[in-house]
Amino acid sequence: MKYINILKEEVLNMSQGDLNHPMTIKSHDELSILAREVDILRTTINSNYQNESKIKEAHQELITSLSHDLRTPLTTLRGYLDILSLHCYKDEKQMDHYLKGCIEKTEQIKDLSNKTFEYAHVFEQDLLPQLETIQSEQFIYYLQENLEYLELEGFRIEKEIDICSVDLQLDLSMMKRMINNICSNILKYAKKDKPIYLEISIKQGKIKIVFENEKKKDLQKIESNKIGLKSVQKIVETHHGQLFIQDLPETFVLIITLPYN
């Protein structure tokens, strides 16, 4: 009867939501068999609840990630359109440059929307990039194109680029998202009155990219879920690269290394 009362209390605790406490199994009689089966039920229900929670969290993370990744190309597109509508360009060549930028950003937004399902797996372990051969000059050109937008927003960029022409095996769509996330963070957290430092070099069979900026004061007032850095880290890892972060009191340094062989 004491054992029955113990099982009764444990079942009542389960019914009230306590799924972490195991059932008491004392012997090999019928009551212990019953307790063992109820304990299997407990672990199964607990596992299902945890999986459901992970799915909800993944869906929320997906929505936040897409919102974050779309923000930069949309903001850039709006900036280019403002320049064109106000005729703030020197000549027809510069106008064509901004028009080309608008088309490119539109295609990027379209690409992001088409790949919503693929992007749902950004934080999964088995994410595989769609690799293609990209020349280093093409990659650097896209990177500097985004920095040009930062300059239009009032930032000053100091560049130190020392790189020879190499072939990179990259998923260009992922690389674009990575660069967009970095620029979005700079736009949100960096001081405008201090220069953004960019270094690109090749060392020991790897291309090295360094971003350094001074941080705004009162960053506690800026809402942040760190989703941009998580996305950058995952994209770098899928390319067998490494991401190093130095979050100092006044400066923020982001170092990315990617193999090119």
N, C-alpha and C positions, 0 to 999 in steps of 0.2 A: 504493500500500500504506500510506503514511503517513496518507492521508486515511481509508482504511478503518479503521485503528487508532484514529484520533480518533473516528470515528462509533461504533466498538465501545465505547470508554470512556464516551462520552456516553449510549449506550443502557444500559450497565451502571449508570451513575449514576441514570438514570431508574428502573430496576428496583429500586433501593435507596431510592427515595422522593424523589430530587432532581428536582422538576418545575419549578423556577424557572430552570434553566440552559438557554438555547436551544441548539438543534442548530447545528453549524457548516455553513454553506452557502457553498461556494467558487466554483462555476461553474454551468453549465447542463446538465451531463451527467447520466447515469442515476443516479450516486451522489448528486448534489445534489438531484435530484428525490425520491429515496428519503429523503434527510435532511429535505427540506421537508415531506414527508408525515408523517414521524415527528414533526416539530416541531408540526404541526397536531394530531396525536394527543396530544402532550404538553400543549399549551395547553387542549385539550378536557377531558382528565382533570383537570388542575389546576383548571379552572373548575368542574367537577362536584364536586370535593372541597370547594372553597370554598363553593359553594351548599349542599352537605350540612351543612357546619359552621354556616352561617348559619341553616339550618332548625332544627338542634338547639338553637342558641342562642336562637332565637325561641320554641321550645317551652318551654325552661327559663324564659325571661323571662315567658312567658304564665302558667306555673304560679306563679311568684313574684309576679307582679302580681295575680293573682286571690286568692292567699293574703293579700297585703297589703291589698287592697280589702275583703275579707270580714272582716278582723280587727276593724275599728272597729265596724261594725254589730253583729257578734256580741258584742263586748265591751259595747257599749251595751245590747243586749238583755238580756244577763246581769245588768247593773247594775240595769236597771228591774225585772227579775223578782226580784232580791234584795230590792229596796225593797218590792215588793208582798208577797213571802212573809214578810218581817219586819214588815209593817204599819207601815212608817216613812213614813207620809203623814199630813198634817194632817186632811184631810176627804175626803169622797167625790169632790169636784171634782178634787182633786189625784190621787186614785186613778185617776179616769177619764183624767187627763192622762198618767199613766204607762202605762195600758193602751193608750191611743191610740199612744203611742210604741213599745210592743212590737209592735203591729200594723204600724206604718209600717216598723219595722226588719225585720220578717219579710218584708214585701212587697219591701223593698230587696234582701234576700238572695236572694229568689226571682227578682227581676229580674236580678241579677248572674249567677245560675246559668243562667237562660234565655238570656242574651246572651253565653255563653262563646265562641261562634263569632265574634260580632261583635268581642268584646274581643281576639280574637287579632290584630286589625289595629290595636291601639292605637298602635303605633310605626311603622305604615306611612304613607307620604306621602299616599296618596289617601283617608285616613279622612274620611268625611263625616258631620257631625252631623245628627241628626233634629231640626231646629229647630221650636220652637213659641213662641208669644208668652207670656212670663212677666212678671207685674208685679214690679217691684223689691221691693215689700213681701213678696211670696211667697218670693222668693229670699233676702232678708235673714232672714225668719222661719226658714227651714230652716237657714241658717247659724248663727243664734243658738240653735237647738234643739240643735245639736251642741256648741256652747259650753256649754250648760247641763249636758251630760254631763261636760265637763271640770271644771266647777265641783263636780259631785258627786264627782269624783275628787280634789278638794282644790286645784284651781287657782283663782286669782282673776283675773277678766277686767275690764279697764278698757276701756270702749267709747266711741268718739266717732263717732256716726253723724249725718251731715248730708247728707241725700239727699231729693230730691223724687220724686214718683211718676212713673216712666217705664216704658215697655214694653221688655223685653229679648227678643231673639231667641236662645234658648238651647236646648240639648239638656239637659233637666233631669236625665236619668239620668247624663250625663257630669258635670254640675255637682255632683251628689251624690257621685260618686266623687272628684271633685277636693277637695271640702270634707272628705270622710272621710280622704283621704290627708294633708291639712294637719293635721287634728286628731290623726291617728295619730302624725305626726311630733312634734307638740307634746307628746303624752302620753309619747313615748319619749325626747325629747331636752331638753325644757324643765325649768327649775327650778320646783318647786312653791311655794317660798317667795317667789318673785318674780312680779309680775303679768304676765299676757299682755295686750299692747296690741293693740286692734283699731280700725282706722279705716276707715270707709266714706264715700265722698264722690263727688260728680259734678263733673268738671272737663273742659272742652273736648270735650264730646260723648262722654265715656267715664265709666264707673263704675270707681272706684279702690278697691281693697281692700288694706289693709296689715295684716300680722301681724308682731308683734315680740315676741321673748321672750329671756330670758337662758338661756344654755346650761348644761347640767350639766357638772360637771368630769369628767375622765377619760372623755371620749367615745370614746377609742380602745378602751375595753373593750366598747363597745356595737357589736354586729354591724350593719353597714349595707351595703346594696347600692345605695342611692340610687334605688331603683325608684319610691318614692313621688313624688319630685320630678320624675323623668322623666315619669311619668304626668300630673302636674299641668301640666308644660310642654307636653306634647302636646295635652292637652285645651284649654288656653288658646289655643294656636296654631290649632287647628281652628275656634275661634270668632273668629279674626282679632284676638286680643288679644295682650298682651305680658306676660312674666313677668320680673321683676327680682329677683335674689337678692343680699343683702349678708351674706356669711358672715364676721363679724368675730370677733376672739378670744373675746369674752365674750357677744356678742349675735348673734341671727340674725333677719334682716329679709326678709320675703317680700312683694313688691309685685305685685299683679295689676291690669291694666287691661283692661276689656272694652268694646267699643263698644255703645251702646244704640240707635243710629239704624239 
